[in-house]
Amino acid sequence: MIIVPVKEGQNIERSLKQFKRKFEKTGVMKEVRSRQAYTKQSVALRDQKIKAIYVQKLREAED
């Protein structure tokens, strides 16, 4: 459960922004989206490898 302490006189928009930031950090929506459709283990591993190769190329280009 996400708890955002609200001080007296604090703007409600600021409190809402804090809540949204905390909610985003928990990764709940990312998890929900990933569970909407089943992906086979082999496909997930292939995607991980492709992503790792992409990141490695970016790091090599940076140096």
C-alpha positions as YAML, in Angstrom:
chain: A
units: angstrom
residues:
- id: 1
  name: MET
  ca: [0.00, 0.00, 0.00]
- id: 2
  name: ILE
  ca: [1.33, 3.41, -0.94]
- id: 3
  name: ILE
  ca: [1.15, 6.03, 1.77]
- id: 4
  name: VAL
  ca: [1.75, 9.70, 1.06]
- id: 5
  name: PRO
  ca: [1.79, 11.91, 4.16]
- id: 6
  name: VAL
  ca: [-0.05, 15.19, 3.56]
- id: 7
  name: LYS
  ca: [0.96, 18.15, 5.66]
- id: 8
  name: GLU
  ca: [-1.58, 20.71, 6.73]
- id: 9
  name: GLY
  ca: [-1.89, 23.41, 4.12]
- id: 10
  name: GLN
  ca: [-0.04, 21.38, 1.48]
- id: 11
  name: ASN
  ca: [-1.32, 21.68, -2.07]
- id: 12
  name: ILE
  ca: [-3.36, 18.64, -3.17]
- id: 13
  name: GLU
  ca: [-1.72, 18.67, -6.61]
- id: 14
  name: ARG
  ca: [1.70, 18.27, -5.01]
- id: 15
  name: SER
  ca: [0.48, 15.35, -2.91]
- id: 16
  name: LEU
  ca: [-1.03, 13.73, -5.99]
- id: 17
  name: LYS
  ca: [2.26, 14.17, -7.84]
- id: 18
  name: GLN
  ca: [4.11, 12.44, -4.97]
- id: 19
  name: PHE
  ca: [1.61, 9.58, -5.09]
- id: 20
  name: LYS
  ca: [2.03, 9.16, -8.84]
- id: 21
  name: ARG
  ca: [5.83, 9.15, -8.49]
- id: 22
  name: LYS
  ca: [5.73, 6.46, -5.79]
- id: 23
  name: PHE
  ca: [3.22, 4.42, -7.79]
- id: 24
  name: GLU
  ca: [5.45, 4.59, -10.87]
- id: 25
  name: LYS
  ca: [8.46, 3.39, -8.87]
- id: 26
  name: THR
  ca: [6.64, 0.28, -7.67]
- id: 27
  name: GLY
  ca: [6.25, -0.93, -11.27]
- id: 28
  name: VAL
  ca: [2.66, -2.13, -10.84]
- id: 29
  name: MET
  ca: [1.45, -0.95, -14.24]
- id: 30
  name: LYS
  ca: [4.47, -2.46, -15.98]
- id: 31
  name: GLU
  ca: [3.68, -5.80, -14.34]
- id: 32
  name: VAL
  ca: [0.00, -5.59, -15.31]
- id: 33
  name: ARG
  ca: [0.84, -4.85, -18.94]
- id: 34
  name: SER
  ca: [3.31, -7.71, -19.10]
- id: 35
  name: ARG
  ca: [0.71, -10.15, -17.75]
- id: 36
  name: GLN
  ca: [-1.96, -9.20, -20.27]
- id: 37
  name: ALA
  ca: [-0.50, -11.58, -22.82]
- id: 38
  name: TYR
  ca: [1.55, -14.71, -22.25]
- id: 39
  name: THR
  ca: [5.02, -14.79, -23.78]
- id: 40
  name: LYS
  ca: [6.89, -18.03, -24.16]
- id: 41
  name: GLN
  ca: [10.13, -18.41, -22.22]
- id: 42
  name: SER
  ca: [12.15, -18.78, -25.42]
- id: 43
  name: VAL
  ca: [10.73, -15.53, -26.80]
- id: 44
  name: ALA
  ca: [11.46, -13.70, -23.54]
- id: 45
  name: LEU
  ca: [15.05, -14.95, -23.54]
- id: 46
  name: ARG
  ca: [15.49, -13.92, -27.16]
- id: 47
  name: ASP
  ca: [14.21, -10.42, -26.35]
- id: 48
  name: GLN
  ca: [16.61, -10.18, -23.41]
- id: 49
  name: LYS
  ca: [19.54, -11.13, -25.64]
- id: 50
  name: ILE
  ca: [18.56, -8.58, -28.28]
- id: 51
  name: LYS
  ca: [18.26, -5.89, -25.63]
- id: 52
  name: ALA
  ca: [21.65, -6.82, -24.13]
- id: 53
  name: ILE
  ca: [23.31, -6.62, -27.56]
- id: 54
  name: TYR
  ca: [21.71, -3.22, -28.18]
- id: 55
  name: VAL
  ca: [22.89, -1.86, -24.83]
- id: 56
  name: GLN
  ca: [26.38, -3.25, -25.39]
- id: 57
  name: LYS
  ca: [26.61, -1.53, -28.78]
- id: 58
  name: LEU
  ca: [25.50, 1.76, -27.23]
- id: 59
  name: ARG
  ca: [28.18, 1.49, -24.54]
- id: 60
  name: GLU
  ca: [30.87, 0.64, -27.10]
- id: 61
  name: ALA
  ca: [29.84, 3.61, -29.24]
- id: 62
  name: GLU
  ca: [30.01, 5.86, -26.17]
- id: 63
  name: ASP
  ca: [33.65, 4.96, -25.49]
...
